[in-house]
Structures are given as C-alpha cells and as structure tokens.
C-alpha cells in the first residue's frame, strides 16, 4: 500500500510541476511580447517628441518675425 501512495504522490507532483512550468513559460512569453510592444511605443513617443520640439527650436532661432507670420 505505501508503494501506491508513493506512486500517486509522485504522479500528482509531476502534474502540478508541469502546470506550474507551463504557466511560468506563458507568463514569460507574455512579458517578452509586452516588452517589445513597450519598446516600440517608447521609440515612437521619443520620435514624436523630437519631431515636435525641432520646429519650435527653429522658430525660436528665427526671431519674433516668424512667430507673428
């Protein structure tokens, strides 16, 4: 009878460990995907900010005549 409990406990432990490893793998994959998406959004944000700030700097260098036109 102890051999049966050992086998059942071992099987259940393997199943639980398998589910835990698959779950952590899925979370890792989702984290990597989210990281790529966040990196792309961050790069786009930096590009937009740089594009918006460039004309303001050029307009400020031209003097008040350009700003009034």
Buried (B, 14 or more C-beta within 10 A) or exposed (E): EEEEEEEEEEEEEEEEEEEEEEEEEEEEEEEEEEEEEEEEEEEEEEEEEEEEEEEEEEEEEEEEEEEEE
